[in-house]
């Protein structure tokens, strides 16, 4: 009787040990799978945002060109202030709005907004740059 209880105890403790090891291994496998899937999704999302960073760079370059044009025109207006001063102020306002729209695009990209949202903000920024360009051309 004692031998039978001893064998039952040994087999039960062995089963519990094996089950514990299986649970530990399965936990490690699940944690590894979750880690790898998170890492791969971050890499994929970073790669998918690269074209938007390129578009942002183009917007910033266009803004910089407009700003330099504006500064040249600003010097002319400051030398002989006349009725163009109102046009100058309006052009300056449109430049500020364009800069704000470009900052909105950058914010959307960095915060990981949806591609539709980023595209919409890029289109708005392009429109604002076009308006600013038209206003600067009016005072040239």
CORJO-V992136 format. One record per pair of residues at least 4 apart in sequence whose ideal C-beta (glycine too) atoms are under 8 Angstrom apart, sorted by the first residue. I is the first residue (numbers start at 1). GAP is how many residues later the second one is. Records with the same first field share a line. If there is no record, write none. Layout:
I->GAP  GAP
This chain:
1->4
2->4
3->4
4->4
5->4
6->4
7->4
8->4
9->4
10->4
11->4
12->4
13->4
14->4
15->4
16->4
17->4
18->4
19->4
20->4
21->4
22->4
23->4
24->4
25->4
26->4
27->4
28->4
29->4
30->4
31->4
32->4
33->4
34->4
35->4
36->4
37->4
38->4
39->4
40->4
41->4
42->4
43->4
44->4
45->4  67
46->4
48->67
49->4  60  63
50->4
51->4
52->4  53  57  63  66  70
53->4  56
54->4
55->4  50  67
56->4  46  49  50  53  66
57->4
58->4
59->4  43  46  63  66  67  70
60->4  42
61->4
62->4  67
63->4  32  35  36  39  66
64->4
65->4
66->4  29  32  63  66  67  70
67->4  28
68->4
69->4  67
70->4  21  22  25  66
71->4
72->4
73->4  15  18  63  66  67
74->4  14
75->4
76->4
77->4  5  7  8  11  62
81->4
83->4
84->4  55
85->4
86->4
87->4  48  51  52
88->4  51
89->4
90->4  45
91->4  41  44  45  47  48
92->4
93->4
94->4  34  37  38  41  42
95->4  37  41
96->4
97->4  31  34  35
98->4  27  30  31  33  34
99->4
100->4  28
101->4  20  23  24  26  27  28
102->4  23  27
103->4
104->4  17  20  21
105->4  13  16  17  20
106->4
107->4
108->5  9  10  13
109->4  9
113->4  5
114->4
115->4
116->4
117->4
118->4
119->4
120->4
121->4
122->4
123->4
124->4
125->4
126->4
127->4
128->4
129->4
130->4
131->4
132->4
133->4
134->4
135->4
136->4
